[in-house]
């Protein structure tokens, strides 16, 4: 099956509350997850909510990684959306699972842009495109 990308929807449960509420650490570790997976980071932005919780996105040339946390429940919702075949979102998943100290997880992987009627190789961006 041809697809432009892979999108892993992740539920992290039983996570460390302090980690889930640490905006700077989450920004750093989400970027590290992107690097380890082979992605090219464009930028990131994170926001701390009052009284607690963080939302953030790391924009990558191959799509994005996002996180939304609920420290009071030890829970984080994460999207790992990567395009092409040079990035492995499961490596990002494993890194974040360890960082968040999740006791258990639930995941769904979706193929995005299933273009089976396209002839030849399916590319997520033109061969000579600049980032």
C-alpha positions in Angstrom: 0.0 0.0 0.0 1.4 3.4 -1.0 1.0 6.2 1.5 2.6 9.7 1.9 3.0 9.3 5.7 2.5 7.4 8.9 0.5 8.9 11.8 0.8 7.4 15.2 -1.8 8.5 17.8 -0.5 7.8 21.2 -2.0 7.7 24.7 0.6 7.7 27.5 -0.8 6.7 30.9 0.7 6.7 34.4 3.3 9.3 33.5 5.4 11.4 35.9 3.4 14.5 36.7 6.4 16.8 37.1 7.7 15.8 33.7 4.2 16.4 32.2 4.2 20.0 33.6 7.8 20.9 32.6 7.5 22.9 29.4 11.2 23.4 28.8 11.9 19.7 29.3 9.1 18.6 27.1 10.3 21.0 24.3 13.8 19.6 24.6 12.7 15.9 24.7 10.2 16.3 21.9 13.0 17.8 19.7 15.3 14.9 20.8 12.6 12.4 19.8 12.4 14.1 16.4 16.2 14.0 15.9 16.4 10.3 17.0 13.7 9.4 14.6 15.6 10.9 11.7 13.5 14.0 11.2 14.6 17.5 10.2 13.4 20.0 12.8 12.0 23.3 11.4 10.9 24.9 14.7 9.0 24.3 17.9 6.5 26.1 20.1 5.2 25.1 23.6 2.7 26.7 25.9 2.2 26.2 29.7 -1.4 26.3 31.0 -2.5 27.5 34.4 -2.7 25.9 36.8 -0.9 23.1 34.9 -0.6 21.3 31.6 1.5 21.8 28.5 0.7 21.8 24.8 3.4 21.8 22.2 4.4 21.1 18.6 7.7 20.3 16.9 7.3 21.1 13.2 9.5 18.9 11.1 10.2 18.9 7.4 8.4 15.6 7.3 5.3 16.8 9.2 5.0 17.2 13.0 5.1 15.9 16.6 2.6 17.2 19.1 1.9 16.7 22.8 -0.9 17.8 25.1 -0.5 16.9 28.8 -2.7 16.5 31.8 -0.3 16.2 34.8 -3.2 15.9 37.2 -4.1 12.6 35.5 -0.6 11.4 34.6 -1.8 11.5 31.0 -0.4 12.8 27.7 -1.9 12.7 24.2 0.8 12.6 21.5 0.7 12.7 17.6 3.7 11.5 15.7 3.0 12.3 12.0 5.9 11.6 9.6 6.1 11.6 5.8 8.4 9.7 3.6 10.5 6.6 4.5 13.5 8.2 6.1 11.9 8.9 9.5 10.7 6.2 11.9 8.0 7.6 14.3 8.3 4.5 16.5 11.7 5.6 17.6 10.2 8.9 18.7 7.5 6.9 20.5 10.0 4.8 22.4 12.0 7.9 23.4 8.9 9.7 24.7 7.6 6.6 26.5 10.9 6.5 28.5 11.1 10.3 29.2 7.5 10.5 30.4 8.0 7.3 32.5 4.7 5.9 31.1 3.4 2.8 32.9 1.3 1.9 29.8 0.3 3.1 26.4 -2.2 2.8 23.7 -1.4 3.4 20.0 -3.0 3.5 16.6 -1.0 3.8 13.4 -2.7 5.3 10.4 -1.4 5.5 6.8 -1.9 9.1 5.6 -2.3 10.0 1.9 -3.1 6.5 0.6 -2.6 7.2 -3.1 -2.6 3.7 -4.6 -3.6 5.0 -8.1 -0.3 6.9 -8.5 2.1 5.2 -10.8 5.8 4.9 -9.8 7.4 6.0 -6.6 5.3 8.0 -4.2 7.3 11.0 -2.7 6.2 13.2 0.1 8.0 16.2 -1.5 9.7 16.9 -4.8 13.2 15.3 -5.1 15.0 18.6 -5.3 12.8 20.6 -3.0 14.4 22.8 -0.3 13.1 22.7 3.2 
